[in-house]
Amino acid sequence: MPIIRINADGSRMRPGKGEPLPCFRTAAQGRGPVIVMIHGYKYLPGHPDHCPHRRVLSLHPVTSDIRMQSWPRRLGFGAGYADEGLGVAFGWNARGALWTAQASAVAAGEALAETIARLHRHAPDRPLHVLSHSMGTEVALQALPHLPSGSVNRIVSLTGACYQSRAQDALDTPAGRKVDFFNVVSRENDTFDFLYERLISPPRAGDRSIGQGFEAPNAVTLQIDCPRTLEHLERLGHPLAAPQRRICHWSSYTRHGILRFYNALMRQPDRFPLHSLRGAMPQRPSPRWSRLLAPPALPVPLPFLQNAS
């Protein structure tokens, strides 16, 4: 049972459409980590065109769109190895206006907490990690206040749509203080962060999205369009493709090599201690719009070659 599908129905947990509720005792048996995968904005379980279980959360996505590549497969599921662990494809209603989806994310956090609590109860010694994109990070963080200490080991947030204060508050809970939080950001996502801040009221005056980074003892911000970050990851054996666009909401999981890196973060945590990564990263991310407003790169001139005479 490499993958189980769970959906949030408001604040309650439900099985994937047409499936029985999995036996968590059976699902939690075996070796390897439990990895919960949470999609972002615009998806809706069961939707004919936007069902996450037929797109990014599927072992076999029903599309050739590069944005819909299989997260589970790139994270090591479906190969038949005994220690590949358990993947949990977690769906929630992320359609509608942005503020409607944000309210859904808050409720879905409770459903996620119920899912994690059941898994943790049946397999307390197995590491449990979360990979979330965009507004899925809000879902992940909203689950933490409802969970006991040690329920979640690592959260890898891919260009998360969430305010800094919400992230800090969630990480300052019994469960949150035990989490290693990897805040993957890119200036390619600046337009989306800007729109989020204009359409979603901040919890506190002056709050910014976590795309600008944030401070917490157990968090590190990884800016994946920063040359210094890319050089360090290459030295660690994880070269990533260079960014190709000035604006992109999906680059945090479509870049060549990047899901392989997240897989290593979750399956080999001893190789990537959070404090070591934080020490190698710039103190703060590049300013917003620095990528969009940067002058275009000029072609490198060919060396002048003289004809032999």
N, C-alpha and C positions, 0 to 999 in steps of 0.2 A: 504494500500500500504506500507508494512513494508520494502521492498527492491526495489530500482531501480538500473538498470545497465547502466553505462555510460563508454564509451571507449574513449581513446585519439587516434585520427587519426592525427599523427604528433602533431601539436600545437592546433588542433581544437577538440572540443567535439563532440562525436557522440553517438547515442543510442546503446545499446547492439544489437548484431546481431538478425535480425528478429523482432525487437521491434520498436514501434514508439518512437520518442523523447518525454520523459515524460512532462506533463504539470507541470512546476515547481511551479506554483501557487497552484495547487491541491496537489502536493507532499509535499509542505512545510506546509500545514495545519495540524492541530492536535497538540498533546502534546508530550512532551519528546524531547530528544536531536536529532540532526542530527549527525550521525556518518559515516564518509567517511573511507572506508577500501581500502588500496592500497597494492597490492601484490609486491613481489620482483622479483629477477632475474629468467629467464628461462620460464616465462609464456608468453602466447600470446593469446588474445581473439580470439575465433573461431578455435584454433588449435585442431585437434582431440584428442591429448594426453595431451596438456598443456594449456588448456583453464582455466583461473582462475575462470570463472563463473560456471564451472562444478566441481571445486575443492574447494579451501579454501574460496572463496567468495560466495559459494552456501549455501542455507539453507539445502540442501540435497546433499552432495558431492557424485559423482559417483565413489567411491573407498572406500576401507577399510583401506588404508594406513593411519597410525596415523598422518603423516605429513600433511594430507589433511583434517583434521577435520574442521568443519564449524565454521568460525569466526562469521558470523552473529548470528547463534544460540547461541553460547557461550557469545555473547555480548547482549543477551536479545531480539533478534528479532524473529518473527515467532510464538510467543505464543498466539497472539491475544489480548494482553492487550491494552487498549486505550492509555496508556501513554508510550508505548515502543519506540515511536519515529520513525525516518526514517533512514534506512540504505542505504548508497550509495556504491555500489560495483563498484570500479573504476579500469578499466583495461587499460593496455598500452603494447606496444611491448617491452618486456624485453628479447627477444631471440637474438641469435647471439653472437659475441665476446663481452667481457666485455665492451670494449671502445665504441662499437656500442650501447649497451644497455644504457650506461651512457649518450650518446648524445640523445638517445630517451627519457631518463628521464627528461632531461632539457626541451625538447620540450613539453613533457607531462605535465610539471608543468604549462605551459600556459593554456592547456586544463582544468586542474584541477582548475585553478584560474577562468576560465570562468564558470565552474560548480558551484563553491562555491559562486561566485558573484551573480549568478541567484538565488540560494537558499537563500542567505543572503538578497537579495533585496525583496523577497516575505515573508521572515520570519525573520526580523531583530532582534527580541527579543528571538528567539530560540537559545540555545547554539549549536555550531557546533564544533565537535572534529574530529581529524584524527588519525587513527591507521595505521601505515605503517611498513612493514618489509623490511630489506635489502636495495636494491636500490629504493624501494618505498619511502624511507625517502628522497632521492634526489628529487623525484617528489614533495613531500609535501613541502619541503623547497623552491624549485624553484617557487612554486606558490605564496609565500608570497610577493615578491616585486611587484606583479601585483594586489594586493588586498588592499582595504582601511582598516584603523585601525578598529579593533574589529570584523573582518570577521571570525576569527578562535579563539576558546577559548583554547583548549588543543591539543597538538600533542604527541602521545605516539609512540616513535620510537623503534622498536624491532631489536636489533643488526643492526643498520642502516649502510649502505655503503655510506659514505659521508665524505668529509674532514672537519676538524675542522673549518677552515677559512670560508668555504661555509656556515656552520651552523651558525657561529657567524655573518656573513654578513646578512644572511636571517633574523635572529632574531633582527637585528638592522635596521629594516624597520618599517614603520608605522603599518603594520599588525603584523609583527614579535614581536614588543615590547609588544604587548598585549597578546601574546601566553604564556601559561605554557608548557614548553618542557620537556618531560620525556625521558631521554636517557637511554634505557634499554640495558645493555651490559653484556657480559659474556666472560670469558677467554676460554670457549669452542669454541668461534668464532674466535680465534686468527689467525688460518690458513687462513681464508677467508679475514680477515682484512689485513693480510700480502700480500696476492695475489692482493687485491685491490690496495694497495699502490705501488706494483711493476708494475701493468698494466695500471693504470690510472694516468696521469701526475697531480701532485699537483698544485693548483693555486698559491701557494707560496712556496718558498724554506723551507724545514724543516717541512712542514705540515704533520699531522698525521690524521688517520681516527678517527671518533668520538668514536670508540670502546675503545680508550685510555682516554675517557672523554674529556670535554672541558669546558671553563669558559664562562658563560653568566649570567647576573643578573636574568634571568627568566628561567633558565635550572637547572635540577638536573640529575645526573648520578646514576642509580640504577644497581649495579653489582649483578646479580641474582645467581652467584655461590660464593658469599661472605657470610660466616657464619653470620657476623654481620648484613648484610642486611636482610638475611632470618629470623633471630631472631626478628628483628624489625617488619617485615611484619607479622610475626606470632602474635606478641603482638597486632597488629592492627586488628587481626581477619582474616588474609589472609595467612594461612600456605601454603607454596609451597613445592612441592616434591623436594628432593635434586637432584642435577645434577648427572647423571649416566655415562656420557662419558667425555673423555678428549677433543674430537673434535666433535662439532655438530653445524650446522647452523640453526637448527629449534627449539632448546630448548626454545627459547624466546616465543614460542607460543604452544609448545606441552607438556610442563611440567604440571602435574596435579595441578589445582588451579590457573594457571597463567592468563588465559583469564578472569576468574572470577575477579581477582584483577584489570585487565585493565578496565573491565566493571565498577567496583566501582570507579576507578579514573575518568572516564568520566561521569558517571551518578550521582555520589555523591561527587562532587569536594570539597564541604565544609568540608567533613570528612578527606580530604587528601590535605591540603594546601601545595603548593610546598615548601614554606620556612620551614615548619615543617619537611617535608621529608628530605630536604637538610641538616638540622641541625642534623639529626639522622644518616646520611650516613658517611662513611669514606671520608676524604678530597679528596682522589684520588683513582682510581681503582688499583687493584693489577697489577704488571708489566706483560707485554706480556710474554707468554710462561710459566708463573708460574704454570699454571695448567698442561700443557703438560709435563713439566719436573719434576713435583713433584714426590717424591718416592711413590710407591704404598702403599695404606693403609694396615697395617698388621691386620690379624684377631685378635680379642680380645680373649685372652686365657680364657678357662673355669676355674673357681676357683677350687683349689685342694680339693677334697672331700675324707675324710678318711672313711673307712668302720667302722661302729660301731662294738665294740667287747664286 
